[in-house]
Amino acid sequence: MAVEARGTALGRNLVRAAIRADAHGGNLRAAQEAIADALARDELAADTALALRIEIIALATADAPDEVFLKAALSDPLALGRSAEAAGLRRDVARRLIGLGLPAAARKVLAEDTDLPSPEDRFLFAQGFLAERRPDLAMGYLAGLTDADAQLLRAEVHEAAGEHGRAREIFLRLGDEDAAGRAAWRAQDWPQVAGPNSEARIAAARLAAGGTGGGADPAGPLARSRGFLTRSAEARRILGTLLAETEGR
């Protein structure tokens, strides 16, 4: 029907309807290709094409299986324009790409049709660089961001950089004592490994800090040898418990 009515207002409306039918039927890539063809034949207004592209990518991002989403999001530049709706949609696409392990593709999407990244964009850039194990670049994008999510991500970036003491300070400010304890453990800050950490970790921390708490060494070579064997057995027990607790993590 669109072909029969080509060149008329009805024909343009039918082309739009056909494209939307493809998109809502799950044929997102076919719908994108139909937009390009219709534009080339002057059967679709530019603003209508833009609205259709936004609708298709929103469908792909919200509900489509990963393979369908990736074909829709990565086959062509999205060209979603500069509206607030488009900016939010680009961020949704970027979040899903980062979750799929494609941070470079996410950055490309965030950089389309925009001049300077917003704070929300910068947060996503930082997440992407953290996923690529580039804590130096991630920290740069987090500069000046102070909300709780940014603080938590900053702590994770510090941990990725091996700066566990700094991460611990942030976790404590956020009230996450469990994460602070884990950061203290990774920093080998044994006096701080307490509280929410497991008993096995606390015992292992005491061991690393200087022993199992068995008191002063007894006098005499035989007594010292027996004491050494006792401490060795206790150390093996502690480390065995710790390994069993953390297996699979």
Disulfide bonds with the S-S distance in Angstrom:
none
